[in-house]
Amino acid sequence: MKNIFKKFPVIIIIAIIIMDVLPSCYDKDFLDISDTINWHPSFSLPIGSSSFEVDNFFDTIPNISDILDTLSTLPDSLSYLPDSVSGFPDSLIIHILDSIGILDTLGFDSVFFNNELRYFVQEKIPINDNFDFDFSDVDEKYDIIDSMLFKINLKNGFPTDADVQIYLIDSVDNVIDSLFSKPENRFFPAAEVDEEEKVINPTHINFDIDLSRERIDNIKKARNLLFNVNLSIKNKDIKVVSFFSSYEIDLKLGLRIAFHSNLPNSNSDNNY
């Protein structure tokens, strides 16, 4: 019992210290309750969707007869070619022109479009589309926006890779920002093909792009969205690249916004 009394002053000191420290762990003014309700909702909305096709592009690309007409205007050493290959299948003509280096000389590449041979110089097919998505509706409420996230759903139905970018542009088409800030995010691999090198399973990719506060503030003036697709015409795993009218790239874009709002508390006038 004496030992307990000897330790009693120490116990009192410890108790005093605990009583002094604990209040610092909570709000001393318990009755200081806000008169507003802090509300943190979020909502999602679809921005739009688009299908990218190559029909219009290939409508302007020369066919085999146009290529042979071009060859007939070349120097005499090559002018005989149109007559010498006349009547041959297109596939054989392209093989002949390729074997003697004419295609490399002229800078032509070739693909089949709807089973018809097409030639062109560029290695990628540019396709564009745009949506009128105006951020002016939320201009005055940007101060209550906590986060903004774009949701991208893309399906590549072509047998070649696609390079995609989505630009946010102002009322006079100046680029304000682009969603894919990293080059690797712009790459969408080719669809799966069968033994006949026809597409059997499109590549399907979903991902989100979460904007920083700086980017959220930067796109206040965005009045339109421009979708830009550069479709490759080559695939190292395919001997003969074929495009068909049924092939397309489908892109869907959505937006999720989280914000805060202080609502008046109907009980604020009540006494506790």
C-alpha positions as MATLAB code, in Angstrom:
seq = 'MKNIFKKFPVIIIIAIIIMDVLPSCYDKDFLDISDTINWHPSFSLPIGSSSFEVDNFFDTIPNISDILDTLSTLPDSLSYLPDSVSGFPDSLIIHILDSIGILDTLGFDSVFFNNELRYFVQEKIPINDNFDFDFSDVDEKYDIIDSMLFKINLKNGFPTDADVQIYLIDSVDNVIDSLFSKPENRFFPAAEVDEEEKVINPTHINFDIDLSRERIDNIKKARNLLFNVNLSIKNKDIKVVSFFSSYEIDLKLGLRIAFHSNLPNSNSDNNY';
ca = [
       0.000    0.000    0.000;
       2.844    2.421    0.803;
       4.284    1.829   -2.654;
       1.036    2.928   -4.203;
       1.002    6.180   -2.253;
       4.619    6.822   -3.200;
       3.662    6.557   -6.876;
       0.509    8.641   -6.509;
       2.153   12.045   -7.306;
       3.588   10.547  -10.477;
       0.162    9.259  -11.494;
      -1.347   12.682  -10.896;
       1.332   14.342  -13.026;
       0.729   11.864  -15.867;
      -3.041   12.397  -15.627;
      -2.584   16.167  -15.802;
      -0.393   15.833  -18.890;
      -2.943   13.551  -20.604;
      -5.801   15.932  -19.793;
      -3.791   18.790  -21.225;
      -2.786   16.961  -24.439;
      -6.062   15.260  -25.345;
      -8.037   18.449  -26.042;
      -5.534   19.312  -28.774;
      -6.739   16.217  -30.654;
     -10.240   17.573  -31.165;
     -12.006   20.847  -31.788;
     -12.318   22.583  -28.444;
     -15.273   24.686  -29.630;
     -17.732   21.852  -30.144;
     -20.624   24.279  -30.662;
     -18.880   25.961  -33.617;
     -20.910   24.126  -36.289;
     -21.096   25.457  -39.869;
     -24.363   27.008  -41.022;
     -23.949   25.407  -44.471;
     -24.010   21.873  -45.803;
     -20.921   20.906  -47.811;
     -22.147   19.003  -50.877;
     -19.641   17.223  -53.161;
     -21.573   15.684  -56.072;
     -20.314   14.501  -59.459;
     -22.004   13.829  -62.762;
     -21.146   12.257  -66.114;
     -22.306   13.325  -69.541;
     -21.707   12.025  -73.065;
     -19.850   14.439  -75.335;
     -20.402   12.538  -78.548;
     -19.307    9.714  -80.788;
     -17.911    9.397  -84.284;
     -17.052    6.704  -86.817;
     -13.966    7.238  -88.950;
     -14.073    5.627  -92.380;
     -11.783    5.776  -95.403;
     -14.326    5.708  -98.228;
     -14.019    9.386  -99.100;
     -10.246    9.242  -98.925;
      -9.933    6.368 -101.380;
     -12.442    7.964 -103.735;
      -9.776   10.536 -104.534;
      -6.893    8.073 -104.861;
      -5.829    7.093 -108.413;
      -6.474    3.559 -109.604;
      -4.278    1.389 -111.813;
      -5.252    3.120 -115.054;
      -4.328    6.516 -113.613;
      -0.931    5.163 -112.570;
      -0.274    3.768 -116.016;
      -1.250    7.103 -117.546;
       1.336    8.724 -115.277;
       3.972    6.238 -116.417;
       3.250    7.032 -120.049;
       4.372   10.627 -119.440;
       7.751    9.542 -118.084;
      10.958    9.453 -120.192;
      11.075    7.140 -123.227;
      12.828    4.390 -121.274;
       9.637    3.918 -119.232;
       6.924    5.049 -121.630;
       6.551    1.538 -123.048;
       5.355    0.114 -119.734;
       1.625    0.942 -120.033;
       1.369   -0.944 -123.333;
       3.557   -3.830 -122.218;
       1.484   -4.608 -119.124;
      -1.895   -3.862 -120.653;
      -4.436   -6.549 -119.825;
      -2.478   -7.970 -116.898;
      -4.218   -8.311 -113.509;
      -3.643   -5.371 -111.189;
      -1.757   -7.572 -108.723;
       0.672   -8.649 -111.438;
       1.144   -5.090 -112.647;
       2.039   -3.929 -109.148;
       4.485   -6.827 -108.863;
       6.139   -5.884 -112.165;
       6.391   -2.216 -111.239;
       7.760   -3.107 -107.824;
      10.329   -5.591 -109.171;
      11.867   -3.031 -111.508;
      11.886   -0.295 -108.845;
       9.345    1.989 -110.493;
       7.154    2.271 -107.413;
      10.095    3.290 -105.251;
      11.151    5.813 -107.877;
       7.713    7.374 -107.959;
       7.263    7.076 -104.193;
       4.051    5.034 -104.461;
       2.619    2.719 -101.828;
      -0.325    0.436 -102.432;
      -3.204   -1.211 -100.602;
      -6.375   -2.965 -101.668;
      -9.585   -1.087 -101.049;
     -12.714   -3.173 -101.600;
     -10.512   -5.587 -103.572;
      -9.304   -2.846 -105.910;
      -5.661   -1.846 -105.912;
      -4.999    1.747 -104.901;
      -1.779    3.753 -104.900;
      -0.657    6.784 -102.998;
       2.471    8.430 -101.659;
       1.682    9.097  -98.006;
       2.166    6.427  -95.335;
      -0.811    7.486  -93.230;
      -4.406    8.354  -94.020;
      -5.615   11.483  -92.210;
      -9.237   11.521  -91.032;
     -10.849   14.334  -89.037;
     -14.138   15.054  -87.315;
     -15.314   17.582  -84.752;
     -17.952   18.103  -82.085;
     -19.450   21.384  -80.950;
     -18.817   20.985  -77.250;
     -18.860   24.370  -75.564;
     -17.393   24.876  -72.088;
     -18.943   28.347  -71.797;
     -21.899   26.831  -69.933;
     -19.657   26.160  -66.968;
     -17.361   29.186  -67.297;
     -18.878   30.982  -64.337;
     -18.776   27.845  -62.174;
     -15.158   26.869  -62.665;
     -14.327   27.925  -59.126;
     -16.477   25.111  -57.676;
     -15.135   22.365  -59.971;
     -12.921   19.954  -58.048;
     -11.980   17.532  -60.821;
     -12.600   16.819  -64.487;
     -12.077   13.471  -66.185;
     -12.487   12.533  -69.841;
     -13.570    8.967  -70.584;
     -12.434    7.554  -73.939;
     -13.835    4.459  -75.612;
     -12.130    3.621  -78.910;
     -12.475    0.660  -81.256;
     -10.002    0.235  -84.119;
     -11.553   -1.927  -86.823;
      -8.682   -1.567  -89.320;
      -5.847   -4.058  -89.870;
      -3.284   -1.294  -89.303;
      -2.273    0.885  -86.360;
      -3.946    4.222  -85.709;
      -2.551    7.404  -84.205;
      -5.321    9.395  -82.500;
      -5.448   12.857  -80.966;
      -8.312   14.914  -79.557;
      -7.808   18.669  -79.630;
      -9.719   21.281  -77.636;
     -10.044   24.398  -79.754;
     -11.424   27.891  -79.222;
     -13.997   29.824  -81.241;
     -11.448   30.648  -83.964;
     -10.016   27.094  -84.122;
      -6.869   27.781  -82.116;
      -5.690   24.681  -80.262;
      -5.956   25.202  -76.500;
      -4.997   21.725  -75.354;
      -4.814   18.122  -76.515;
      -6.096   15.229  -74.419;
      -3.295   12.771  -75.161;
      -0.269   14.507  -73.700;
       1.923   11.388  -73.933;
       2.813    9.986  -77.386;
       2.241    6.411  -76.230;
      -1.374    7.228  -75.322;
      -2.088    8.160  -78.937;
      -1.235    4.704  -80.256;
      -4.075    2.253  -80.956;
      -2.930   -1.142  -82.296;
      -4.326   -2.879  -85.353;
      -7.340   -5.169  -85.223;
      -6.989   -8.941  -85.238;
      -7.095  -10.576  -88.668;
      -7.780  -14.117  -89.878;
      -5.745  -16.316  -92.233;
      -7.095  -14.353  -95.186;
      -5.848  -11.164  -93.504;
      -9.361   -9.814  -93.004;
     -10.397   -8.214  -89.722;
     -12.222  -10.577  -87.370;
     -11.867   -8.769  -84.042;
     -11.436   -4.983  -83.623;
      -9.074   -3.658  -80.978;
     -11.136   -2.204  -78.139;
      -9.578    0.194  -75.601;
     -11.117    2.125  -72.708;
      -9.238    4.575  -70.530;
      -9.617    7.799  -68.560;
      -7.746   11.090  -68.701;
      -7.789   12.968  -65.410;
      -7.036   16.677  -65.885;
      -4.919   18.656  -63.473;
      -6.228   21.896  -61.996;
      -4.028   23.846  -64.411;
      -5.490   22.059  -67.424;
      -9.038   22.465  -66.132;
      -8.538   26.230  -65.904;
      -6.825   26.284  -69.306;
      -9.758   24.832  -71.264;
     -12.324   27.394  -70.147;
     -12.288   28.884  -73.631;
     -12.772   25.584  -75.465;
     -15.685   25.796  -77.885;
     -15.106   22.684  -79.949;
     -13.403   19.299  -79.967;
     -11.425   18.139  -83.001;
     -10.772   14.418  -83.468;
      -7.722   13.656  -85.571;
      -6.882   10.126  -86.743;
      -3.828    9.119  -88.757;
      -4.342    5.583  -90.007;
      -1.252    3.658  -91.084;
      -1.355    1.857  -94.433;
       1.253   -0.704  -93.398;
       1.323   -3.733  -91.133;
       4.556   -5.699  -90.863;
       2.573   -8.872  -90.121;
       0.377   -8.631  -93.226;
       1.643   -9.269  -96.732;
      -1.176   -7.440  -98.502;
      -3.027   -4.762  -96.537;
      -6.706   -4.610  -97.450;
      -9.255   -2.016  -96.443;
     -13.004   -2.427  -96.823;
     -15.921   -0.014  -96.563;
     -17.140   -1.944  -93.528;
     -13.956   -1.121  -91.580;
     -14.074    1.872  -89.259;
     -12.713    3.443  -86.107;
     -15.405    4.129  -83.506;
     -14.701    6.745  -80.880;
     -16.924    7.712  -77.951;
     -16.073   10.492  -75.543;
     -17.603   11.308  -72.180;
     -16.861   13.713  -69.360;
     -17.172   13.376  -65.591;
     -17.111   16.488  -63.417;
     -16.962   16.617  -59.632;
     -17.670   19.887  -57.837;
     -18.534   21.290  -54.435;
     -21.403   23.436  -53.326;
     -22.336   24.949  -49.976;
     -26.058   24.590  -49.320;
     -27.860   26.630  -46.663;
     -28.656   24.629  -43.537;
     -32.383   24.818  -42.762;
     -31.600   24.066  -39.106;
     -29.119   26.925  -38.751;
     -31.630   29.048  -36.816;
     -32.398   26.325  -34.313;
     -30.860   26.387  -30.871;
     -28.890   23.420  -29.650;
];
